[in-house]
Amino acid sequence: MDMPEGTLWKTDTLGPDWRRWAKWLIAVTAIGAAGLLVIRLEERVLGYTLTGLAVLLLVIAVPLWVYDLTSAVEVRVVEESEPVIWIRTVGGRQDRFTPDAIATVTLVCTPFDLGSDSDEMERAIFSRKYRKAVLRLRTRSGRRVHGRAAPFVSKDEMDHLMAEWRRVCPGARQNLEYRFVASGTGD
């Protein structure tokens, strides 16, 4: 994550993830078409099951798509007569907030899970990076802004981001959360 001066958040991909949504569309279309074909072949129970599964996947995909389009991909400080926090979403929407309008800044970091079979060199490399980081903002009016996940972020970059947020929004509550994800079956 390359952070130019005045940038408070930036992800690698600034636009929609078309490959991911194309996979969803192909899966829903294939399952729905298979369900309709099976219904025509007189296997109604299996056909209605497949068609229902396609509809269920579509019902799940639409809110995920809307959530993705409203994710913040770039947050910058714009120096005008007063500093303004400028937020751009995946869908192209641009919002502006004063630093006083931000109530909570949370950076959620997910560290790499290194198993017992990792060697010392792997541990040294991955101890300086997070698998992903996510920005979450809450304004004083109650509006919530979520950032798109940024993969492979270093700890130095996260420390720099938190220091920049503290400088820009001194009145906001600053949180740095860690969410550990364990591998394995949990036996």
Disulfide bonds with the S-S distance in Angstrom:
none
